[in-house]
Amino acid sequence: MAKGKSQYCTWFCKECNRANYVTYYDKKRNDEIVKELSKFCPSCRKHVDHKRKDTKKGNG
Ligand SMILES: [Zn+2]
C-alpha cells in the first residue's frame, strides 16, 4: 500500500491561523514528530505556537 514517500506537514500559527512553514519527514521516524512548535510568525511579528497539519503530496 503505502510507498516510502515523505510526509509533508504544514505549520499554522495558533493566533492568526496563517500557514507559515512547511516541513517534511520520513514516515519511519514518526517517533520524532511533535504536534506543536514555537516558531516566528511574520504576521504576528513574534514567536507563537504553531500547530501541525499533515499534508500529502498528491502526485496521482
Ligand atoms: Zn501569527
PDB file of the backbone (N, CA, C, O) and the ligand in Angstrom, with CONECT records:
HET     ZN  A 101       1
ATOM      1  N   MET A   1       0.813  -1.198   0.000  1.00  0.00           N
ATOM      2  CA  MET A   1       0.000   0.000   0.000  1.00  0.00           C
ATOM      3  C   MET A   1       0.859   1.265   0.000  1.00  0.00           C
ATOM      4  O   MET A   1       1.149   1.805  -1.067  1.00  0.00           O
ATOM      5  N   ALA A   2       1.255   1.730   1.133  1.00  0.00           N
ATOM      6  CA  ALA A   2       1.973   2.988   1.185  1.00  0.00           C
ATOM      7  C   ALA A   2       3.410   2.819   0.701  1.00  0.00           C
ATOM      8  O   ALA A   2       4.110   1.875   1.066  1.00  0.00           O
ATOM      9  N   LYS A   3       3.808   3.738  -0.106  1.00  0.00           N
ATOM     10  CA  LYS A   3       5.188   3.736  -0.560  1.00  0.00           C
ATOM     11  C   LYS A   3       6.040   4.567   0.389  1.00  0.00           C
ATOM     12  O   LYS A   3       5.527   5.327   1.210  1.00  0.00           O
ATOM     13  N   GLY A   4       7.317   4.408   0.260  1.00  0.00           N
ATOM     14  CA  GLY A   4       8.204   5.110   1.178  1.00  0.00           C
ATOM     15  C   GLY A   4       8.405   6.564   0.822  1.00  0.00           C
ATOM     16  O   GLY A   4       9.531   7.017   0.617  1.00  0.00           O
ATOM     17  N   LYS A   5       7.310   7.289   0.751  1.00  0.00           N
ATOM     18  CA  LYS A   5       7.427   8.701   0.425  1.00  0.00           C
ATOM     19  C   LYS A   5       7.401   9.544   1.686  1.00  0.00           C
ATOM     20  O   LYS A   5       6.907   9.131   2.736  1.00  0.00           O
ATOM     21  N   SER A   6       7.933  10.701   1.547  1.00  0.00           N
ATOM     22  CA  SER A   6       7.969  11.592   2.691  1.00  0.00           C
ATOM     23  C   SER A   6       6.601  12.205   2.939  1.00  0.00           C
ATOM     24  O   SER A   6       5.813  12.440   2.022  1.00  0.00           O
ATOM     25  N   GLN A   7       6.359  12.447   4.194  1.00  0.00           N
ATOM     26  CA  GLN A   7       5.118  13.075   4.606  1.00  0.00           C
ATOM     27  C   GLN A   7       5.367  14.560   4.811  1.00  0.00           C
ATOM     28  O   GLN A   7       6.317  14.957   5.487  1.00  0.00           O
ATOM     29  N   TYR A   8       4.520  15.355   4.232  1.00  0.00           N
ATOM     30  CA  TYR A   8       4.653  16.792   4.400  1.00  0.00           C
ATOM     31  C   TYR A   8       3.690  17.274   5.472  1.00  0.00           C
ATOM     32  O   TYR A   8       2.597  16.733   5.641  1.00  0.00           O
ATOM     33  N   CYS A   9       4.109  18.280   6.174  1.00  0.00           N
ATOM     34  CA  CYS A   9       3.201  18.880   7.138  1.00  0.00           C
ATOM     35  C   CYS A   9       3.360  20.395   7.117  1.00  0.00           C
ATOM     36  O   CYS A   9       4.449  20.931   6.912  1.00  0.00           O
ATOM     37  N   THR A  10       2.258  21.044   7.332  1.00  0.00           N
ATOM     38  CA  THR A  10       2.223  22.493   7.332  1.00  0.00           C
ATOM     39  C   THR A  10       2.025  22.978   8.760  1.00  0.00           C
ATOM     40  O   THR A  10       1.296  22.366   9.540  1.00  0.00           O
ATOM     41  N   TRP A  11       2.676  24.072   9.089  1.00  0.00           N
ATOM     42  CA  TRP A  11       2.589  24.630  10.426  1.00  0.00           C
ATOM     43  C   TRP A  11       1.768  25.910  10.401  1.00  0.00           C
ATOM     44  O   TRP A  11       2.088  26.862   9.690  1.00  0.00           O
ATOM     45  N   PHE A  12       0.706  25.907  11.192  1.00  0.00           N
ATOM     46  CA  PHE A  12      -0.187  27.061  11.240  1.00  0.00           C
ATOM     47  C   PHE A  12       0.007  27.817  12.544  1.00  0.00           C
ATOM     48  O   PHE A  12       0.113  27.224  13.617  1.00  0.00           O
ATOM     49  N   CYS A  13       0.051  29.122  12.429  1.00  0.00           N
ATOM     50  CA  CYS A  13       0.122  29.956  13.608  1.00  0.00           C
ATOM     51  C   CYS A  13      -1.179  29.820  14.398  1.00  0.00           C
ATOM     52  O   CYS A  13      -2.270  29.844  13.828  1.00  0.00           O
ATOM     53  N   LYS A  14      -1.047  29.676  15.710  1.00  0.00           N
ATOM     54  CA  LYS A  14      -2.235  29.490  16.539  1.00  0.00           C
ATOM     55  C   LYS A  14      -3.027  30.785  16.699  1.00  0.00           C
ATOM     56  O   LYS A  14      -4.218  30.752  17.010  1.00  0.00           O
ATOM     57  N   GLU A  15      -2.384  31.899  16.493  1.00  0.00           N
ATOM     58  CA  GLU A  15      -3.074  33.164  16.731  1.00  0.00           C
ATOM     59  C   GLU A  15      -3.759  33.686  15.473  1.00  0.00           C
ATOM     60  O   GLU A  15      -4.914  34.111  15.520  1.00  0.00           O
ATOM     61  N   CYS A  16      -3.057  33.654  14.365  1.00  0.00           N
ATOM     62  CA  CYS A  16      -3.652  34.194  13.139  1.00  0.00           C
ATOM     63  C   CYS A  16      -4.009  33.084  12.148  1.00  0.00           C
ATOM     64  O   CYS A  16      -4.584  33.350  11.093  1.00  0.00           O
ATOM     65  N   ASN A  17      -3.667  31.841  12.489  1.00  0.00           N
ATOM     66  CA  ASN A  17      -4.025  30.683  11.674  1.00  0.00           C
ATOM     67  C   ASN A  17      -3.413  30.725  10.285  1.00  0.00           C
ATOM     68  O   ASN A  17      -3.959  30.158   9.338  1.00  0.00           O
ATOM     69  N   ARG A  18      -2.321  31.374  10.172  1.00  0.00           N
ATOM     70  CA  ARG A  18      -1.652  31.509   8.900  1.00  0.00           C
ATOM     71  C   ARG A  18      -0.643  30.368   8.725  1.00  0.00           C
ATOM     72  O   ARG A  18       0.052  29.998   9.670  1.00  0.00           O
ATOM     73  N   ALA A  19      -0.571  29.824   7.530  1.00  0.00           N
ATOM     74  CA  ALA A  19       0.389  28.759   7.247  1.00  0.00           C
ATOM     75  C   ALA A  19       1.752  29.374   6.979  1.00  0.00           C
ATOM     76  O   ALA A  19       1.972  30.010   5.948  1.00  0.00           O
ATOM     77  N   ASN A  20       2.653  29.177   7.914  1.00  0.00           N
ATOM     78  CA  ASN A  20       3.945  29.847   7.819  1.00  0.00           C
ATOM     79  C   ASN A  20       5.082  28.936   7.389  1.00  0.00           C
ATOM     80  O   ASN A  20       6.039  29.387   6.759  1.00  0.00           O
ATOM     81  N   TYR A  21       4.981  27.664   7.726  1.00  0.00           N
ATOM     82  CA  TYR A  21       6.097  26.772   7.451  1.00  0.00           C
ATOM     83  C   TYR A  21       5.607  25.445   6.889  1.00  0.00           C
ATOM     84  O   TYR A  21       4.525  24.963   7.225  1.00  0.00           O
ATOM     85  N   VAL A  22       6.426  24.876   6.033  1.00  0.00           N
ATOM     86  CA  VAL A  22       6.156  23.531   5.546  1.00  0.00           C
ATOM     87  C   VAL A  22       7.406  22.695   5.766  1.00  0.00           C
ATOM     88  O   VAL A  22       8.508  23.076   5.370  1.00  0.00           O
ATOM     89  N   THR A  23       7.216  21.561   6.397  1.00  0.00           N
ATOM     90  CA  THR A  23       8.338  20.655   6.606  1.00  0.00           C
ATOM     91  C   THR A  23       7.940  19.273   6.117  1.00  0.00           C
ATOM     92  O   THR A  23       6.769  19.024   5.829  1.00  0.00           O
ATOM     93  N   TYR A  24       8.885  18.399   6.027  1.00  0.00           N
ATOM     94  CA  TYR A  24       8.564  17.025   5.679  1.00  0.00           C
ATOM     95  C   TYR A  24       9.410  16.085   6.518  1.00  0.00           C
ATOM     96  O   TYR A  24      10.463  16.459   7.034  1.00  0.00           O
ATOM     97  N   TYR A  25       8.932  14.872   6.639  1.00  0.00           N
ATOM     98  CA  TYR A  25       9.665  13.905   7.433  1.00  0.00           C
ATOM     99  C   TYR A  25       9.466  12.521   6.864  1.00  0.00           C
ATOM    100  O   TYR A  25       8.553  12.274   6.076  1.00  0.00           O
ATOM    101  N   ASP A  26      10.326  11.639   7.273  1.00  0.00           N
ATOM    102  CA  ASP A  26      10.210  10.258   6.875  1.00  0.00           C
ATOM    103  C   ASP A  26       9.211   9.563   7.793  1.00  0.00           C
ATOM    104  O   ASP A  26       9.284   9.683   9.016  1.00  0.00           O
ATOM    105  N   LYS A  27       8.294   8.849   7.194  1.00  0.00           N
ATOM    106  CA  LYS A  27       7.243   8.203   7.985  1.00  0.00           C
ATOM    107  C   LYS A  27       7.795   7.181   8.973  1.00  0.00           C
ATOM    108  O   LYS A  27       7.182   6.904  10.004  1.00  0.00           O
ATOM    109  N   LYS A  28       8.942   6.632   8.650  1.00  0.00           N
ATOM    110  CA  LYS A  28       9.520   5.630   9.537  1.00  0.00           C
ATOM    111  C   LYS A  28      10.003   6.241  10.845  1.00  0.00           C
ATOM    112  O   LYS A  28      10.188   5.541  11.840  1.00  0.00           O
ATOM    113  N   ARG A  29      10.198   7.517  10.831  1.00  0.00           N
ATOM    114  CA  ARG A  29      10.775   8.158  12.009  1.00  0.00           C
ATOM    115  C   ARG A  29       9.737   9.011  12.728  1.00  0.00           C
ATOM    116  O   ARG A  29      10.065  10.064  13.274  1.00  0.00           O
ATOM    117  N   ASN A  30       8.513   8.567  12.728  1.00  0.00           N
ATOM    118  CA  ASN A  30       7.458   9.411  13.290  1.00  0.00           C
ATOM    119  C   ASN A  30       7.469   9.466  14.818  1.00  0.00           C
ATOM    120  O   ASN A  30       6.597  10.083  15.430  1.00  0.00           O
ATOM    121  N   ASP A  31       8.465   8.816  15.429  1.00  0.00           N
ATOM    122  CA  ASP A  31       8.570   8.992  16.875  1.00  0.00           C
ATOM    123  C   ASP A  31       9.149  10.358  17.220  1.00  0.00           C
ATOM    124  O   ASP A  31       9.117  10.787  18.373  1.00  0.00           O
ATOM    125  N   GLU A  32       9.679  11.037  16.201  1.00  0.00           N
ATOM    126  CA  GLU A  32      10.253  12.352  16.455  1.00  0.00           C
ATOM    127  C   GLU A  32       9.265  13.473  16.185  1.00  0.00           C
ATOM    128  O   GLU A  32       9.599  14.650  16.324  1.00  0.00           O
ATOM    129  N   ILE A  33       8.057  13.112  15.802  1.00  0.00           N
ATOM    130  CA  ILE A  33       7.090  14.125  15.420  1.00  0.00           C
ATOM    131  C   ILE A  33       6.527  14.833  16.643  1.00  0.00           C
ATOM    132  O   ILE A  33       6.170  14.208  17.642  1.00  0.00           O
ATOM    133  N   VAL A  34       6.459  16.120  16.536  1.00  0.00           N
ATOM    134  CA  VAL A  34       5.830  16.897  17.590  1.00  0.00           C
ATOM    135  C   VAL A  34       4.599  17.575  17.018  1.00  0.00           C
ATOM    136  O   VAL A  34       4.518  17.818  15.814  1.00  0.00           O
ATOM    137  N   LYS A  35       3.649  17.878  17.876  1.00  0.00           N
ATOM    138  CA  LYS A  35       2.399  18.451  17.408  1.00  0.00           C
ATOM    139  C   LYS A  35       2.419  19.968  17.411  1.00  0.00           C
ATOM    140  O   LYS A  35       1.681  20.620  16.671  1.00  0.00           O
ATOM    141  N   GLU A  36       3.265  20.507  18.244  1.00  0.00           N
ATOM    142  CA  GLU A  36       3.322  21.953  18.322  1.00  0.00           C
ATOM    143  C   GLU A  36       4.760  22.421  18.360  1.00  0.00           C
ATOM    144  O   GLU A  36       5.636  21.764  18.923  1.00  0.00           O
ATOM    145  N   LEU A  37       4.981  23.560  17.753  1.00  0.00           N
ATOM    146  CA  LEU A  37       6.306  24.146  17.750  1.00  0.00           C
ATOM    147  C   LEU A  37       6.187  25.649  17.921  1.00  0.00           C
ATOM    148  O   LEU A  37       5.265  26.281  17.407  1.00  0.00           O
ATOM    149  N   SER A  38       7.128  26.199  18.645  1.00  0.00           N
ATOM    150  CA  SER A  38       7.167  27.644  18.755  1.00  0.00           C
ATOM    151  C   SER A  38       8.029  28.188  17.631  1.00  0.00           C
ATOM    152  O   SER A  38       9.234  27.946  17.570  1.00  0.00           O
ATOM    153  N   LYS A  39       7.377  28.932  16.741  1.00  0.00           N
ATOM    154  CA  LYS A  39       8.084  29.481  15.585  1.00  0.00           C
ATOM    155  C   LYS A  39       7.740  30.949  15.438  1.00  0.00           C
ATOM    156  O   LYS A  39       6.761  31.454  15.987  1.00  0.00           O
ATOM    157  N   PHE A  40       8.586  31.603  14.676  1.00  0.00           N
ATOM    158  CA  PHE A  40       8.333  33.015  14.446  1.00  0.00           C
ATOM    159  C   PHE A  40       7.263  33.196  13.390  1.00  0.00           C
ATOM    160  O   PHE A  40       7.362  32.638  12.297  1.00  0.00           O
ATOM    161  N   CYS A  41       6.249  33.965  13.708  1.00  0.00           N
ATOM    162  CA  CYS A  41       5.204  34.273  12.742  1.00  0.00           C
ATOM    163  C   CYS A  41       5.410  35.683  12.207  1.00  0.00           C
ATOM    164  O   CYS A  41       5.346  36.645  12.972  1.00  0.00           O
ATOM    165  N   PRO A  42       5.652  35.822  10.923  1.00  0.00           N
ATOM    166  CA  PRO A  42       5.881  37.151  10.338  1.00  0.00           C
ATOM    167  C   PRO A  42       4.641  38.024  10.375  1.00  0.00           C
ATOM    168  O   PRO A  42       4.732  39.249  10.295  1.00  0.00           O
ATOM    169  N   SER A  43       3.491  37.396  10.497  1.00  0.00           N
ATOM    170  CA  SER A  43       2.252  38.159  10.557  1.00  0.00           C
ATOM    171  C   SER A  43       2.024  38.739  11.950  1.00  0.00           C
ATOM    172  O   SER A  43       1.634  39.897  12.099  1.00  0.00           O
ATOM    173  N   CYS A  44       2.275  37.909  12.968  1.00  0.00           N
ATOM    174  CA  CYS A  44       2.139  38.367  14.352  1.00  0.00           C
ATOM    175  C   CYS A  44       3.396  39.101  14.816  1.00  0.00           C
ATOM    176  O   CYS A  44       3.379  39.798  15.830  1.00  0.00           O
ATOM    177  N   ARG A  45       4.468  38.939  14.077  1.00  0.00           N
ATOM    178  CA  ARG A  45       5.746  39.565  14.413  1.00  0.00           C
ATOM    179  C   ARG A  45       6.281  39.125  15.765  1.00  0.00           C
ATOM    180  O   ARG A  45       6.881  39.915  16.494  1.00  0.00           O
ATOM    181  N   LYS A  46       6.063  37.877  16.090  1.00  0.00           N
ATOM    182  CA  LYS A  46       6.620  37.341  17.327  1.00  0.00           C
ATOM    183  C   LYS A  46       6.602  35.826  17.256  1.00  0.00           C
ATOM    184  O   LYS A  46       6.067  35.235  16.318  1.00  0.00           O
ATOM    185  N   HIS A  47       7.197  35.212  18.265  1.00  0.00           N
ATOM    186  CA  HIS A  47       7.162  33.763  18.330  1.00  0.00           C
ATOM    187  C   HIS A  47       5.818  33.302  18.884  1.00  0.00           C
ATOM    188  O   HIS A  47       5.365  33.748  19.939  1.00  0.00           O
ATOM    189  N   VAL A  48       5.206  32.405  18.143  1.00  0.00           N
ATOM    190  CA  VAL A  48       3.898  31.897  18.520  1.00  0.00           C
ATOM    191  C   VAL A  48       3.916  30.379  18.355  1.00  0.00           C
ATOM    192  O   VAL A  48       4.643  29.847  17.516  1.00  0.00           O
ATOM    193  N   ASP A  49       3.126  29.699  19.150  1.00  0.00           N
ATOM    194  CA  ASP A  49       2.978  28.259  18.969  1.00  0.00           C
ATOM    195  C   ASP A  49       2.301  27.976  17.635  1.00  0.00           C
ATOM    196  O   ASP A  49       1.295  28.592  17.285  1.00  0.00           O
ATOM    197  N   HIS A  50       2.873  27.032  16.904  1.00  0.00           N
ATOM    198  CA  HIS A  50       2.292  26.629  15.630  1.00  0.00           C
ATOM    199  C   HIS A  50       1.773  25.210  15.746  1.00  0.00           C
ATOM    200  O   HIS A  50       2.403  24.354  16.367  1.00  0.00           O
ATOM    201  N   LYS A  51       0.649  24.976  15.159  1.00  0.00           N
ATOM    202  CA  LYS A  51       0.099  23.618  15.169  1.00  0.00           C
ATOM    203  C   LYS A  51       0.329  22.961  13.819  1.00  0.00           C
ATOM    204  O   LYS A  51       0.326  23.609  12.772  1.00  0.00           O
ATOM    205  N   ARG A  52       0.527  21.674  13.879  1.00  0.00           N
ATOM    206  CA  ARG A  52       0.898  20.925  12.696  1.00  0.00           C
ATOM    207  C   ARG A  52      -0.332  20.358  11.997  1.00  0.00           C
ATOM    208  O   ARG A  52      -1.293  19.932  12.637  1.00  0.00           O
ATOM    209  N   LYS A  53      -0.275  20.365  10.677  1.00  0.00           N
ATOM    210  CA  LYS A  53      -1.303  19.673   9.916  1.00  0.00           C
ATOM    211  C   LYS A  53      -0.621  18.893   8.801  1.00  0.00           C
ATOM    212  O   LYS A  53       0.106  19.453   7.980  1.00  0.00           O
ATOM    213  N   ASP A  54      -0.872  17.597   8.790  1.00  0.00           N
ATOM    214  CA  ASP A  54      -0.232  16.757   7.791  1.00  0.00           C
ATOM    215  C   ASP A  54      -0.836  16.977   6.418  1.00  0.00           C
ATOM    216  O   ASP A  54      -2.051  17.094   6.263  1.00  0.00           O
ATOM    217  N   THR A  55       0.029  17.029   5.440  1.00  0.00           N
ATOM    218  CA  THR A  55      -0.438  17.142   4.066  1.00  0.00           C
ATOM    219  C   THR A  55       0.352  16.148   3.213  1.00  0.00           C
ATOM    220  O   THR A  55       1.561  15.982   3.376  1.00  0.00           O
ATOM    221  N   LYS A  56      -0.331  15.527   2.348  1.00  0.00           N
ATOM    222  CA  LYS A  56       0.345  14.586   1.453  1.00  0.00           C
ATOM    223  C   LYS A  56       0.578  15.250   0.114  1.00  0.00           C
ATOM    224  O   LYS A  56      -0.248  16.020  -0.376  1.00  0.00           O
ATOM    225  N   LYS A  57       1.695  14.940  -0.451  1.00  0.00           N
ATOM    226  CA  LYS A  57       1.976  15.450  -1.773  1.00  0.00           C
ATOM    227  C   LYS A  57       1.259  14.548  -2.783  1.00  0.00           C
ATOM    228  O   LYS A  57       1.737  13.465  -3.122  1.00  0.00           O
ATOM    229  N   GLY A  58       0.115  15.016  -3.247  1.00  0.00           N
ATOM    230  CA  GLY A  58      -0.679  14.199  -4.146  1.00  0.00           C
ATOM    231  C   GLY A  58      -0.167  14.243  -5.566  1.00  0.00           C
ATOM    232  O   GLY A  58      -0.459  15.170  -6.322  1.00  0.00           O
ATOM    233  N   ASN A  59       0.590  13.244  -5.914  1.00  0.00           N
ATOM    234  CA  ASN A  59       1.144  13.214  -7.267  1.00  0.00           C
ATOM    235  C   ASN A  59       0.461  12.164  -8.132  1.00  0.00           C
ATOM    236  O   ASN A  59       1.071  11.606  -9.044  1.00  0.00           O
ATOM    237  N   GLY A  60      -0.779  11.904  -7.846  1.00  0.00           N
ATOM    238  CA  GLY A  60      -1.514  10.931  -8.629  1.00  0.00           C
ATOM    239  C   GLY A  60      -1.310   9.599  -8.068  1.00  0.00           C
ATOM    240  O   GLY A  60      -1.850   8.622  -8.586  1.00  0.00           O
TER     241      GLY A  60
HETATM  242 ZN    ZN A 101       0.529  34.573  13.511  1.00  0.00          ZN2+
END
